[in-house]
Amino acid sequence: MTGNALPDDSILSLCQDKHRRIVLAMIAHEKRSLTLNDLTKTVLKYNHHTPITEVPEDVLVEIRRSLYHIHLPKLSAAGLITYDQERQFVEPTEQFDQVQPTLSKILDVDPELETPIKL
C-alpha cells in the first residue's frame, strides 16, 4: 500500500472495466461534479467512437443503465465518488483526490483512452 486510502489492488480492480476507466478519467480531467447524462455521453464517445446522433437509442440506454446500476455504485462504494441516484449527480470525494496519482498512472497507459478525456 502506498499511503492511499485504497490499496493499489483495489484501484486496479476498479479500473478493470472500460466504462469505469472512462468515468474516472473524466472526473480526473474535469475535477468537478458531473451528471449521469454527461458521463453517459462521454462513455459513448470514447467507447463507441460514434457521434451520439448516429447511435441507436438502445445502446445509449444500455450505457446509462450500466453506469446507473453497476459502475457508479461500485465507485461510490469504494469511496471515490458520491453518487446521488435520485438527482443523477456524481461528485469526486477527497479519497478520489488521494488516489488520483495512482489512477493517473493506470489511465495514462490505457491505449484506448485519448487524453485528456473531455465532455
VEXTOR-382093 format. One line per 8 residues: number of its first residue (from 0); their letters; for each residue x, y, z of N, C-alpha, C. Coordinates in Angstrom, 1 decimal, always signed. Example, Ala and Ser with C-alpha at 12.3 -4.5 7.8 and 13.67 -1.06 7.14 Angstrom:
<sites>
0 = AS = +13.2,-5.7,+7.8,+12.3,-4.5,+7.8,+13.2,-3.3,+7.8  +12.8,-2.2,+7.1,+13.7,-1.1,+7.1,+12.9,+0.0,+7.9 .
</sites>
This chain:
<sites>
0 = MTGNALPD = +0.9,-1.2,+0.0,+0.0,+0.0,+0.0,+0.9,+1.2,+0.0  +0.5,+2.3,-0.7,+1.3,+3.5,-0.9,+0.8,+4.6,+0.0  +0.1,+4.4,+1.0,-0.4,+5.6,+1.8,-1.8,+6.1,+1.3  -2.3,+5.5,+0.1,-3.6,+5.8,-0.4,-4.6,+5.3,+0.6  -5.8,+5.8,+0.6,-6.9,+5.3,+1.4,-7.3,+4.0,+0.9  -7.2,+3.7,-0.4,-7.5,+2.4,-1.0,-6.2,+1.7,-1.4  -6.1,+0.4,-1.2,-4.9,-0.3,-1.7,-4.8,-0.2,-3.2  -3.6,-0.3,-3.7,-3.5,-0.3,-5.2,-4.2,-1.4,-5.9 .
8 = DSILSLCQ = -4.3,-2.6,-5.3,-5.0,-3.7,-5.9,-6.5,-3.4,-6.0  -7.1,-2.6,-5.1,-8.5,-2.2,-5.2,-8.7,-1.2,-6.3  -7.7,-0.3,-6.4,-7.8,+0.7,-7.5,-7.7,+0.0,-8.9  -6.8,-1.0,-9.0,-6.7,-1.8,-10.2,-7.9,-2.5,-10.5  -8.5,-3.1,-9.5,-9.8,-3.8,-9.7,-10.9,-2.9,-10.2  -11.0,-1.7,-9.7,-12.0,-0.7,-10.2,-11.7,-0.3,-11.6  -10.5,-0.3,-12.0,-10.1,+0.1,-13.4,-10.2,-1.0,-14.4  -10.6,-2.2,-14.0,-10.7,-3.3,-15.0,-11.7,-3.1,-16.0 .
16 = DKHRRIVL = -12.8,-2.4,-15.7,-13.8,-2.2,-16.7,-13.6,-0.9,-17.4  -13.8,-0.9,-18.7,-13.5,+0.3,-19.6,-14.4,+1.4,-19.3  -15.7,+1.1,-19.0,-16.6,+2.2,-18.6,-16.2,+2.9,-17.4  -15.7,+2.2,-16.4,-15.2,+2.8,-15.2,-14.0,+3.6,-15.4  -13.1,+3.1,-16.3,-11.9,+3.9,-16.6,-12.2,+5.2,-17.3  -13.2,+5.2,-18.2,-13.6,+6.4,-18.8,-14.2,+7.4,-17.8  -15.1,+6.9,-16.9,-15.7,+7.7,-15.9,-14.6,+8.3,-15.0  -13.7,+7.5,-14.6,-12.6,+8.0,-13.7,-11.7,+9.1,-14.4 .
24 = AMIAHEKR = -11.4,+8.8,-15.7,-10.6,+9.8,-16.4,-11.4,+11.1,-16.6  -12.7,+11.0,-16.8,-13.5,+12.2,-17.0,-13.5,+13.0,-15.7  -13.7,+12.3,-14.6,-13.8,+13.0,-13.3,-12.4,+13.6,-13.0  -11.3,+12.9,-13.3,-10.0,+13.4,-13.0,-9.7,+14.7,-13.9  -10.2,+14.6,-15.1,-9.9,+15.8,-16.0,-10.8,+17.0,-15.6  -12.1,+16.8,-15.4,-13.0,+17.9,-15.1,-12.9,+18.4,-13.7  -12.5,+17.5,-12.7,-12.4,+18.0,-11.3,-13.6,+18.7,-10.8  -14.7,+18.2,-11.1,-16.0,+18.9,-10.7,-17.1,+17.9,-10.7 .
32 = SLTLNDLT = -18.3,+18.3,-10.3,-19.4,+17.5,-10.3,-19.9,+17.3,-11.7  -20.4,+16.1,-12.0,-20.9,+15.7,-13.3,-22.3,+15.0,-13.2  -23.0,+15.1,-14.3,-24.3,+14.4,-14.3,-24.2,+13.0,-14.9  -25.1,+12.2,-14.7,-25.2,+10.9,-15.3,-25.2,+11.0,-16.8  -25.9,+12.0,-17.3,-26.0,+12.3,-18.7,-24.6,+12.7,-19.3  -23.9,+13.5,-18.6,-22.5,+13.8,-19.0,-21.7,+12.6,-19.2  -21.7,+11.7,-18.2,-20.9,+10.5,-18.2,-21.4,+9.5,-19.2  -22.6,+9.4,-19.4,-23.2,+8.6,-20.5,-22.7,+9.0,-21.9 .
40 = KTVLKYNH = -22.7,+10.3,-22.1,-22.3,+10.8,-23.4,-20.7,+10.6,-23.6  -20.0,+10.7,-22.5,-18.6,+10.5,-22.6,-18.2,+9.1,-22.8  -18.9,+8.2,-22.1,-18.6,+6.7,-22.4,-19.0,+6.4,-23.8  -20.1,+6.9,-24.3,-20.4,+6.7,-25.7,-19.4,+7.2,-26.7  -18.9,+8.4,-26.4,-17.9,+9.0,-27.3,-16.6,+8.2,-27.3  -16.1,+7.8,-26.1,-14.8,+7.1,-26.1,-14.9,+5.6,-26.2  -16.0,+5.0,-26.0,-16.1,+3.6,-26.1,-16.6,+3.2,-27.5  -17.4,+4.0,-28.1,-18.0,+3.6,-29.4,-17.5,+4.4,-30.6 .
48 = HTPITEVP = -16.8,+5.5,-30.2,-16.2,+6.4,-31.3,-17.2,+6.8,-32.3  -18.4,+7.1,-31.9,-19.5,+7.4,-32.8,-20.3,+8.7,-32.2  -20.6,+9.6,-33.1,-21.4,+10.7,-32.6,-22.8,+10.2,-32.0  -23.2,+10.9,-31.0,-24.5,+10.5,-30.3,-25.7,+10.4,-31.2  -25.7,+11.3,-32.2,-26.8,+11.3,-33.2,-26.8,+10.1,-34.1  -25.7,+9.3,-34.1,-25.7,+8.1,-35.0,-25.8,+6.8,-34.3  -26.0,+6.9,-33.0,-26.1,+5.6,-32.2,-27.5,+5.3,-31.9  -27.9,+4.0,-32.0,-29.2,+3.6,-31.7,-29.6,+3.9,-30.3 .
56 = EDVLVEIR = -30.8,+4.2,-30.0,-31.2,+4.6,-28.6,-31.0,+3.5,-27.6  -31.1,+2.2,-28.1,-30.9,+1.1,-27.1,-29.4,+1.0,-26.6  -28.5,+1.4,-27.4,-27.1,+1.5,-27.0,-26.9,+2.5,-25.9  -27.5,+3.7,-26.1,-27.4,+4.8,-25.1,-28.1,+4.4,-23.8  -29.2,+3.7,-23.9,-29.9,+3.3,-22.7,-29.1,+2.2,-22.0  -28.5,+1.3,-22.7,-27.7,+0.3,-22.0,-26.4,+0.9,-21.3  -25.8,+1.9,-21.9,-24.7,+2.5,-21.3,-25.1,+3.2,-20.0  -26.2,+4.0,-20.1,-26.8,+4.7,-19.0,-27.2,+3.7,-17.9 .
64 = RSLYHIHL = -27.8,+2.6,-18.2,-28.3,+1.6,-17.3,-27.0,+1.0,-16.5  -26.0,+0.7,-17.3,-24.8,+0.1,-16.6,-24.1,+1.1,-15.7  -24.1,+2.3,-16.1,-23.5,+3.3,-15.2,-24.3,+3.5,-13.9  -25.6,+3.6,-14.1,-26.6,+3.8,-13.0,-26.6,+2.7,-12.0  -26.6,+1.4,-12.5,-26.8,+0.3,-11.7,-25.5,-0.4,-11.3  -24.5,-0.3,-12.0,-23.3,-1.1,-11.8,-22.0,-0.2,-11.4  -21.6,+0.6,-12.4,-20.3,+1.3,-12.3,-20.3,+2.4,-11.3  -21.3,+3.3,-11.3,-21.3,+4.4,-10.3,-21.5,+3.9,-8.9 .
72 = PKLSAAGL = -22.4,+2.9,-8.7,-22.4,+2.4,-7.3,-21.1,+1.7,-6.8  -20.4,+1.1,-7.7,-19.1,+0.5,-7.3,-18.1,+1.6,-7.0  -18.0,+2.6,-7.7,-17.1,+3.7,-7.4,-17.5,+4.5,-6.1  -18.8,+4.5,-5.9,-19.3,+5.1,-4.7,-19.0,+4.3,-3.5  -19.2,+3.0,-3.6,-18.9,+2.0,-2.5,-17.4,+2.1,-2.1  -16.6,+2.3,-3.1,-15.1,+2.4,-2.9,-14.7,+3.8,-2.3  -15.7,+4.7,-2.2,-15.4,+6.0,-1.6,-14.8,+7.0,-2.6  -14.8,+6.7,-3.9,-14.1,+7.6,-4.8,-15.1,+8.8,-5.3 .
80 = ITYDQERQ = -16.4,+8.5,-5.2,-17.4,+9.5,-5.6,-18.5,+9.4,-4.7  -19.3,+10.5,-4.6,-20.6,+10.5,-4.1,-21.5,+10.4,-5.2  -22.6,+9.6,-5.1,-23.5,+9.4,-6.2,-24.9,+9.5,-5.7  -25.5,+10.6,-6.2,-26.9,+10.8,-5.8,-27.8,+10.2,-7.0  -28.3,+9.0,-6.7,-29.1,+8.3,-7.8,-30.4,+9.1,-8.1  -31.0,+9.7,-7.1,-32.2,+10.4,-7.4,-32.0,+11.6,-8.3  -31.0,+12.4,-8.0,-30.6,+13.6,-8.8,-29.7,+13.3,-10.0  -29.2,+12.0,-10.0,-28.3,+11.5,-11.1,-27.1,+12.5,-11.2 .
88 = FVEPTEQF = -26.4,+12.6,-10.0,-25.3,+13.6,-9.9,-24.1,+12.9,-9.3  -23.0,+13.1,-9.8,-21.7,+12.5,-9.4,-20.7,+13.5,-9.0  -20.1,+13.3,-7.8,-19.1,+14.3,-7.3,-17.8,+13.5,-6.9  -16.6,+14.0,-7.2,-15.4,+13.3,-6.7,-15.3,+13.6,-5.2  -14.7,+12.7,-4.4,-14.5,+12.8,-3.0,-13.1,+13.1,-2.7  -12.8,+13.4,-1.4,-11.4,+13.6,-1.0,-10.6,+12.4,-1.3  -11.2,+11.2,-1.1,-10.5,+10.0,-1.4,-10.1,+9.9,-2.9  -10.9,+10.4,-3.7,-10.6,+10.4,-5.2,-9.3,+11.2,-5.3 .
96 = DQVQPTLS = -9.2,+12.4,-4.7,-8.0,+13.2,-4.8,-6.8,+12.5,-4.3  -7.0,+11.7,-3.2,-5.8,+10.9,-2.6,-5.3,+9.8,-3.6  -6.2,+9.2,-4.3,-5.8,+8.1,-5.2,-5.5,+8.6,-6.6  -5.7,+9.8,-6.9,-5.6,+10.3,-8.3,-4.2,+10.0,-8.9  -3.1,+10.2,-8.1,-1.8,+9.9,-8.7,-1.7,+8.4,-9.2  -2.2,+7.5,-8.4,-2.2,+6.1,-8.9,-3.2,+5.9,-10.0  -4.4,+6.5,-10.0,-5.3,+6.4,-11.1,-4.7,+7.0,-12.4  -4.1,+8.1,-12.3,-3.5,+8.7,-13.4,-2.5,+7.8,-14.1 .
104 = KILDVDPE = -1.7,+7.1,-13.3,-0.7,+6.2,-13.9,-1.4,+5.1,-14.6  -2.5,+4.5,-14.1,-3.2,+3.5,-14.7,-3.9,+4.0,-16.0  -4.5,+5.1,-15.9,-5.2,+5.6,-17.1,-4.3,+6.1,-18.2  -3.1,+6.6,-17.8,-2.2,+7.0,-18.8,-1.6,+5.9,-19.7  -1.6,+4.7,-19.2,-1.1,+3.6,-20.0,-2.2,+2.9,-20.8  -3.5,+3.3,-20.7,-4.6,+2.7,-21.4,-4.5,+3.3,-22.9  -4.2,+2.4,-23.8,-4.1,+2.9,-25.2,-5.4,+3.3,-25.8  -6.5,+2.8,-25.2,-7.8,+3.1,-25.8,-8.4,+4.5,-25.3 .
112 = LETPIKL = -7.8,+5.1,-24.3,-8.2,+6.4,-23.8,-7.4,+7.5,-24.4  -8.1,+8.4,-25.1,-7.4,+9.6,-25.6,-7.4,+10.5,-24.4  -6.3,+11.1,-24.2,-6.2,+12.0,-23.0,-6.0,+13.4,-23.6  -6.5,+14.4,-22.9,-7.4,+14.3,-21.8,-8.8,+14.0,-22.3  -9.6,+13.3,-21.4,-11.0,+13.0,-21.7,-11.8,+14.3,-21.5  -12.6,+14.6,-22.5,-13.4,+15.8,-22.4,-14.8,+15.5,-22.7  -15.7,+16.4,-22.2,-17.1,+16.3,-22.5,-17.4,+16.5,-24.0 .
</sites>
